Structures are given as C-alpha cells and as structure tokens.
Amino acid sequence: MTDVRAMCAIGRSGQLGLNGHLPWEGDTRPEFLADVEAFWAATRGHVLVAGARTIHWVPEFAYAERTIVEIHSGDVPEEVIARFPGRVVYIGGGPAVWSAYAHLIRHWDINRLPYDGDADTWFDPKWLTQAKPAGR
C-alpha cells in the first residue's frame, strides 16, 4: 500500500500563501530555514507530487534525491498514487492540490511558524478529516 502524506508550514493563524508565494518567503530566521531543511530531508528518497506552480520552485538538487511528478487538474488522484505502489508519496502544492488529494492523505505534518502577517490563502482544517480509513 502506498503511504500518502502531506507536509506544510502555516502561520500562527493558518496562513499558507500571499500573492502566489509563501508569506514568509525569504525570511532567514532559524525557524524558517529549519522548516525548509526539514521538508527536503523528509521527502528525500520518496515521491513528491505537486502542481506546476510548486514544481516550478523545486530546486535542481532535489531532482537527484526524490521522484518529482507534476500533476494537473485533469489527473485522477487515485491513478496518480497507484503509479507508486509501496512508496511514500508526499502531496505538495497548495489548496487546490490538497483539496483534490486530501481523501488519500493518511498523515499530515504541519509546522506552525511564527508568522502573523497578511495572507490570501489559508489552511483548511477539513483536509485533515477527509482521509478514508485504510483498506477502504
């Protein structure tokens, strides 16, 4: 069975994005840098499935250490995941991708960062409850 996971960082009030970017992008405080390092460490050796916007920001080094797959709105999530039996698959992206794949995600790793500023995109807690029990 494929282990489907999601990993994301949110601000103090659930902020996810601002103008198509992370609201804290470029912040060099230790906790922000550690979050990025933790993402790359956790996904190493695994599959990262994400939309075109997110894939655009994946650094070149990451391709050598993980399988990276660009998905599109017409893709069937179950069919995408079925391509990686027995693997750990991380669902990357943002609200559109997580909304489409939430019912398959068995584990969410959410890091709350000390950001309390503006945002136009927010984490939706309902994603956490949409996963079907294993075996269904």
C-alpha positions as a printed NumPy array, in Angstrom:
array([[  0.   ,   0.   ,   0.   ],
       [  1.222,   3.485,  -0.82 ],
       [  1.86 ,   5.778,   2.145],
       [  0.384,   9.157,   1.166],
       [  1.496,  12.165,   3.207],
       [  1.406,  15.94 ,   3.152],
       [  3.848,  18.332,   4.74 ],
       [  3.257,  22.044,   5.043],
       [  4.027,  25.095,   7.093],
       [  1.392,  27.531,   8.239],
       [  1.449,  30.852,  10.029],
       [  0.024,  31.397,  13.51 ],
       [ -3.483,  31.859,  12.118],
       [ -3.241,  29.185,   9.416],
       [ -1.747,  31.4  ,   6.712],
       [ -0.442,  29.473,   3.699],
       [  0.1  ,  31.926,   0.894],
       [  0.213,  35.511,  -0.273],
       [  0.182,  36.518,  -3.936],
       [  1.163,  33.009,  -5.051],
       [  4.098,  32.68 ,  -2.643],
       [  4.716,  31.678,   0.949],
       [  4.026,  34.811,   3.007],
       [  7.35 ,  34.381,   4.82 ],
       [  9.367,  33.613,   1.686],
       [ 12.914,  34.902,   2.063],
       [ 12.742,  35.08 ,   5.871],
       [ 16.127,  33.875,   7.106],
       [ 15.31 ,  33.422,  10.784],
       [ 16.382,  29.979,  12.029],
       [ 12.88 ,  28.549,  12.4  ],
       [ 12.019,  29.386,   8.778],
       [ 15.269,  27.937,   7.439],
       [ 14.812,  24.813,   9.585],
       [ 11.33 ,  24.313,   8.118],
       [ 12.682,  24.282,   4.552],
       [ 15.519,  21.928,   5.535],
       [ 13.057,  19.588,   7.275],
       [ 10.905,  19.417,   4.12 ],
       [ 13.829,  18.451,   1.902],
       [ 15.107,  15.939,   4.463],
       [ 11.694,  14.286,   4.936],
       [ 10.978,  13.943,   1.221],
       [ 14.456,  12.623,   0.306],
       [ 14.176,   9.215,  -1.331],
       [ 10.428,   9.499,  -1.741],
       [  7.941,  10.771,  -4.318],
       [  6.857,  14.413,  -4.412],
       [  3.637,  15.002,  -6.348],
       [  2.755,  18.651,  -6.941],
       [  1.145,  21.078,  -9.326],
       [  3.05 ,  23.084, -11.918],
       [  3.356,  26.172,  -9.705],
       [  5.036,  24.251,  -6.915],
       [  7.21 ,  22.2  ,  -9.284],
       [  8.468,  25.465, -10.769],
       [ 10.044,  26.331,  -7.393],
       [ 11.716,  22.946,  -6.804],
       [ 15.499,  23.483,  -6.775],
       [ 17.631,  21.497,  -9.203],
       [ 19.356,  19.475,  -6.437],
       [ 16.017,  17.999,  -5.371],
       [ 15.544,  16.032,  -8.586],
       [ 18.525,  13.785,  -7.841],
       [ 17.194,  12.786,  -4.416],
       [ 13.489,  12.145,  -4.976],
       [ 10.971,  11.289,  -7.689],
       [  9.189,  14.502,  -8.647],
       [  5.92 ,  14.337, -10.537],
       [  3.974,  17.282, -11.926],
       [  0.223,  16.814, -11.743],
       [ -2.608,  18.618, -13.497],
       [ -6.235,  19.367, -12.683],
       [ -7.488,  16.645, -15.037],
       [ -5.465,  13.909, -13.33 ],
       [ -7.338,  11.348, -11.248],
       [ -5.673,  11.33 ,  -7.802],
       [ -6.133,   7.58 ,  -7.294],
       [ -4.458,   6.891, -10.641],
       [ -1.524,   9.163,  -9.84 ],
       [ -0.958,   7.479,  -6.467],
       [ -1.361,   3.985,  -7.985],
       [  1.774,   4.612, -10.066],
       [  3.872,   4.352,  -6.882],
       [  2.896,   1.133,  -5.059],
       [  4.693,   0.641,  -1.765],
       [  6.324,   4.087,  -1.9  ],
       [  5.947,   7.109,   0.345],
       [  4.256,   9.85 ,  -1.677],
       [  4.202,  13.448,  -0.458],
       [  1.459,  15.657,  -1.843],
       [  2.918,  19.119,  -2.337],
       [  1.267,  22.229,  -3.551],
       [ -1.479,  24.29 ,  -2.12 ],
       [ -5.218,  24.345,  -1.554],
       [ -6.288,  23.074,  -4.99 ],
       [ -3.96 ,  20.08 ,  -4.81 ],
       [ -4.681,  19.287,  -1.161],
       [ -8.422,  19.557,  -1.785],
       [ -8.15 ,  17.021,  -4.619],
       [ -5.864,  14.603,  -2.723],
       [ -6.989,  15.07 ,   0.912],
       [ -9.103,  11.92 ,   0.892],
       [ -5.933,   9.894,   0.164],
       [ -3.578,  11.577,   2.657],
       [ -3.011,   9.43 ,   5.744],
       [ -0.511,  11.653,   7.544],
       [ -0.232,  15.444,   7.749],
       [  2.97 ,  17.004,   9.047],
       [  2.089,  20.622,   9.811],
       [  4.64 ,  23.054,  11.144],
       [  3.337,  26.272,  12.656],
       [  5.74 ,  29.131,  12.012],
       [  5.945,  32.426,  13.92 ],
       [  4.343,  34.372,  11.07 ],
       [  1.348,  36.523,  11.905],
       [  1.053,  38.76 ,   8.856],
       [ -1.049,  39.058,   5.74 ],
       [ -2.234,  36.123,   3.649],
       [ -4.726,  35.404,   0.902],
       [ -4.587,  31.618,   1.212],
       [ -5.326,  29.65 ,   4.375],
       [ -5.018,  26.081,   5.625],
       [ -8.406,  24.335,   5.594],
       [ -8.821,  22.035,   8.638],
       [-11.371,  19.899,   6.765],
       [ -8.475,  18.423,   4.753],
       [ -7.421,  16.625,   7.928],
       [-10.67 ,  14.694,   8.215],
       [-11.214,  13.663,   4.606],
       [ -8.9  ,  10.625,   4.569],
       [-10.703,   7.302,   4.283],
       [ -9.7  ,   4.588,   6.734],
       [ -7.031,   2.231,   5.386],
       [ -8.463,  -0.642,   3.384],
       [-11.455,   1.279,   2.032]])
